[in-house]
Amino acid sequence: MEALFALLFGLLIGSFLNVCIYRWPRDLSVVRPRSYCPACEAPISARDNVPLVSYLLLGGRCRNCRARISPRYPVVELATGALFFYFVATLGANAMAVKMCCLGAILVALIFSDLESRILPDEFTIGGLLLGLVFAMFVRVPDITGSAILWLAGMELSERWTSLAESVVGAVLPALFLWGGGWLYQKIRHREGLGLGDVKLIAMVGAFLGMRGALITLIVGSVSGSVLGFTYIKLTRQDPNTYELPFGTFLGAAALLTVIMSKTWLSP
């Protein structure tokens, strides 16, 4: 029952994420005006704004102008609802499940935002980073890097502050590593190869998962992005010198895969 409730709540959160994915990269408010059709700008009524159901009943088209509704809307809603269901079913209704649901929702939004607009909004990355640090005070970050640094410094802190240290280290070190790689690429190739949004994203992941989770995310995202991106460029005959790879999409997907496939972050 709790997992089913989480599913329904996740669908609602996914509906709101769709608003954020469309509006934040365009510097628009997510509060006003109310939801509207991007094609004809007609306000969307409550009956046409029910997650998943409305899309199916409308046949994927706007009731007013019959313009096609992007399949991104039901996909985001379904993905968010499924993640909420999975985390609550796996962990139970507890603080860790809430933490993972928040991380999952942010990652889903970042994946599709980068894929659609090549923008990773600060509201998700920096906001998520701060949220991850707050969660670390109440839900232990499963890592030992921060603890080792504290031990070498001769410091002994309570479990809450040690967890916060793991979160801070997990956010800072992988982000610096990724930023350094981007800086080196720019110096060698004389063109930007990495956006700061990607650096903020990996910092956010590290705040939630710690150093180890961020590094696994970085490795999996980099490898998959290189292989799949190169394949896509070749198949579509894009110019590799000008094509902008949605690296944030690969990092977000890698972070979700890291959480779901590892028992480290999903221990009841």
Stockholm file with secondary structure:
# STOCKHOLM 1.0

chainA/1-268         MEALFALLFGLLIGSFLNVCIYRWPRDLSVVRPRSYCPACEAPISARDNVPLVSYLLLGGRCRNCRARISPRYPVVELATGALFFYFVATLGANAMAVKMCCLGAILVALIFSDLESRILPDEFTIGGLLLGLVFAMFVRVPDITGSAILWLAGMELSERWTSLAESVVGAVLPALFLWGGGWLYQKIRHREGLGLGDVKLIAMVGAFLGMRGALITLIVGSVSGSVLGFTYIKLTRQDPNTYELPFGTFLGAAALLTVIMSKTWLSP
#=GR chainA/1-268 SS CHHHHHHHHHHHHHHHHHHHHHHGGGTCCSSSSCCBCTTTCCBCCGGGCSTTHHHHHTTTBCTTTCCBCCTHHHHHHHHHHHHHHHHHHHHCSSHHHHHHHHHHHHHHHHHHHHHHHSCCCHHHHHHHHHHHHHHHTTSCCCCSHHHHHHHHTTCCCCHHHHHHHHHHHHHHHHHHHHHHHHHHHHHHHSSCCCCHHHHHHHHHHHHHHHHHHHHHHHHHHHHHHHHHHHHHHHHHTCCTTTCCCCHHHHHHHHHHHHHHHCSSSCCC
#=GC SS_cons         CHHHHHHHHHHHHHHHHHHHHHHGGGTCCSSSSCCBCTTTCCBCCGGGCSTTHHHHHTTTBCTTTCCBCCTHHHHHHHHHHHHHHHHHHHHCSSHHHHHHHHHHHHHHHHHHHHHHHSCCCHHHHHHHHHHHHHHHTTSCCCCSHHHHHHHHTTCCCCHHHHHHHHHHHHHHHHHHHHHHHHHHHHHHHSSCCCCHHHHHHHHHHHHHHHHHHHHHHHHHHHHHHHHHHHHHHHHHTCCTTTCCCCHHHHHHHHHHHHHHHCSSSCCC
//
